């Protein structure tokens, strides 16, 4: 059984937003981070650097079938075209 990753409610909402394809800024605003857009961006960036948030985001990507190879494949194809 996988261990449960401890996240705050705000962090969980942030992970869900980023994993669903929203921008980091919009995910932060939707998660309840407040302040100017620049302040939200900085706060979200700090949150996304936390080990528990990164682990949860990685799990969310895997759950959606996204791994590093599938994420960079379109870029490689575009560079060759």
Residue pairs with C-beta under 8 A, 6 or more apart in sequence:
5 52
5 55
5 56
5 59
6 52
7 15
7 52
7 53
7 56
9 32
10 31
10 32
10 33
10 47
11 31
11 47
11 50
11 52
11 53
11 56
12 56
13 27
13 30
13 31
13 32
14 27
14 28
14 31
14 33
14 44
14 47
14 48
14 53
15 53
15 56
15 57
15 60
16 27
16 60
17 26
17 27
17 28
17 30
17 31
18 24
18 27
18 48
18 57
18 60
19 57
19 60
19 61
19 63
19 64
22 30
24 41
24 44
24 45
24 48
25 37
25 40
25 41
25 44
27 44
28 40
28 41
28 43
28 44
28 47
29 40
33 40
33 43
33 44
33 47
34 40
35 43
47 53
48 54
48 57
61 67
